Amino acid sequence: DGGITQSPKYLFRKEGQNVTLSCEQNLNHDAMYWYRQDPGQGLRLIYYSQIVNDFQKGDIAEGYSVSREKKESFPLTVTSAQKNPTAFYLCASSILLAGQETQYFGPGTRLLVL
Amino acid sequence: AQKITQTQPGMFVQEKEAVTLDCTYDTSDQSYGLFWYKQPSSGEMIFLIYQGSYDEQNATEGRYSLNFQKARKSANLVISASQLGDSAMYFCAMRERGDDMRFGAGTRLTVKP
């Protein structure tokens, strides 16, 4: 089955700790994205990558880092510099649909700070 | 400034009836795309429907249709024959040329039996 997988489903972080969220896709999509969602709010873009070995900051990149060494994988690291990391994190990849890039999402990872 | 506005934090609809979820957007571009996503309690965002700014016909996808009024900059989602499984958060989003996808704050739809 083709799709986007994110792991883990729930992640706990201690103060001062870096944690990495996994995102994998087997859809052969070029572009991948990371979003943060806070309760009762829409999605905000953290980072995105249009091709391998290249990525760009989104609106709220501070305290986060990414890598794109393989087309299928776009892991997100939440660093200790991110002071309020508790949120729901969604990964997406996109494809051109009727001339417009359409994003498809993974199931998400919920990050909680202990 | 807000690019996407969803003015209804919550909506209720009786099962089997139709419901309209409002979305207005702000852009000076001529070329843009409008999207609706459904987010059930599990958290995953499910793509529902897309409308291009140059499309003259309203997009339809099964029970979903998009009421596109370009002059008013509105892109309302219409769900016909509501089902209990339609209860979820619904997000409107826009992508302008060369820009990132922008999401609204969402509308929580509850379908009553």
Interface residues (C-beta under 8 A of the other chain):
Chain A: Y33 G40 Q41 G42 L43 R44 L45 Y48 G58 D59 F88 L90 A92 L97 A98 G99 Q100 E101 T102 Q103 Y104 F105 G106 P107 G108 R110
Chain B: I4 G33 F35 Y37 S42 G43 E44 M45 I46 F47 Y50 G52 F91 R95 D100 M101 F103 G104 A105 G106
